[in-house]
Amino acid sequence: MEVIPAIDLLGGNCVRLYQGDYEQAQIFGEDPVSMAKHWADQGATRLHLVDLDGAKDGVPVNHDVIGAIAQALSIPVQVGGGIRDRNTVMQLLERGVDRVILGTVAVENPGLVEALCREFPQKIVVGIDAREGLVATRGWLETSEVSAIELAQQMADYGAAAIIYTDIQRDGTLEGPNKPALREMATALSIPVIASGGVSSLTDLLSLLALEPMGIQGAIVGRAIYTGDVNLKEAVAAVGNGRLQDVTTDISSSQFA
């Protein structure tokens, strides 16, 4: 199972939000490229970038820094936030991005997602951000009446490479992932699911391994790697290799500082 560090971009900084609230943004770094290199050096096999400005405004904002990160790293980069047309998808792929994450457009223009999945096979991932089981859109500022699972099944049928499922009420809270919702999502789909939101410890990540046979392919970790609650290098070694042995030793001997 991949442990995927997240970098959220807002105003040129690396930030984390609390439950998707832009008014509760905490800055963790002013140099996103250096931050990306740091996580790659810690053993990350993939990086997750979110253009929070783009998600809110509905137009690309941080393409230059995203391109700089993609070019600076040898590991694949996936990007989401404000991507709502074919040209933006093309621009990101041309800048070296490995996979593009579509969110709001999956609700508002599902036909476009279907067309993009056909044109760019295995390059389109759909991000489903849910609040109490319903899909939130436009940078989590609006909640639709669309069921998260029904949307995921539709996107899987269209050819999405994977679903990134975020429980907004867990995001940035360090309260642990919503495993029942993840289990329900994974068992309903035939494509991989990447968990996002709430991971607070190595124990949380290890608990997700039980869901790997159901289709949980990875876990995105944000605030916990910035606060030190999760040591990324240790997490990649333990979870990335699926090794349950030595977990007790890892947990007891390190405070992930």
Secondary structure, DSSP 8 states (H G I E B T S, - for coil): -EEEEEEEEETTEEEEEETTEEEEEEEEES-HHHHHHHHHHTT-S-EEEEEHHHHHHSS---HHHHHHHHHH-SS-EEEESS--SHHHHHHHHHTT-SEEEE-HHHHH-HHHHHHHHHHSTTTEEEEEEEETTEEEETTTTEEEEEEHHHHHHHHHHHT-SEEEEEETTTTTTTS---HHHHHHHHHT-SS-EEEES---SHHHHHHHGGGGGGTEEEEEE-HHHHHTSS-HHHHIIIIITT--TTHHHHHHH----
